[in-house]
Amino acid sequence: GAVVSQHPSRVICKSGTSVKIECRSLDFQATTMFWYRQFPKKSLMLMATSNEGSKATYEQGVEKDKFLINHASLTLSTLTVTSAHPEDSSFYICSARDYGGYTFGSGTRLTVV
Amino acid sequence: RKEVEQDPGPFNVPEGATVAFNCTYSNSASQSFFWYRQDCRKEPKLLMSVYSSGNEDGRFTAQLNRASQYISLLIRDSKLSDSATYLCVVALRGAQKLVFGQGTRLTINP
């Protein structure tokens, strides 16, 4: 089946630094990818929809200047958390629409200290 | 009102029991429906899609009532490995993005 690879799986960074998370579709082309955030014991909340070759579409309340999304190819989307703060600590998951439905990356656990 | 609402849970049931989860959605333009399961600190994995006619996959049965905007999942003969959080997920007609319910935590006890 379709595979979405997400890296890193876990990252710890200092407040004020930036962190980049990569999401790759390994065996299919994904013109659209989705970025979610999940806080402990909460459900996934869509942050933005990443469109290959164009600007991402952000959900209401998500700061586009803080969460930079780049989707430069049909197999790669990146999410950069800029000037990270402890409240940005969360589980970030990407997803892509494939021929069978939706496939999720394995997630990135970000801890900002 | 949340777009997708689920039983708050948590559910703690003995192995072998039958468990039922309910879910309602608010947008009548919703077109696609799914149940996902999520293990602790892992990504969601598709359990099954839900079709209007209802569908079954082994011990799992999903039902959809479009008139009531209601989705259900039934797990029969529950196993220890069924312990997870079950997410009700909806997609709007023409939209690609998924809307997740808050999830229901299920623990199967030996």
Interface residues (C-beta under 8 A of the other chain):
Chain A: T32 F34 K42 S43 L44 M45 L46 T49 F91 I93 S95 R97 G101 Y102 F104 G105 S106 G107 R109
Chain B: F34 R41 K42 E43 P44 K45 L46 S49 L87 Q96 K97 L98 V99 F100 G101 Q102 G103
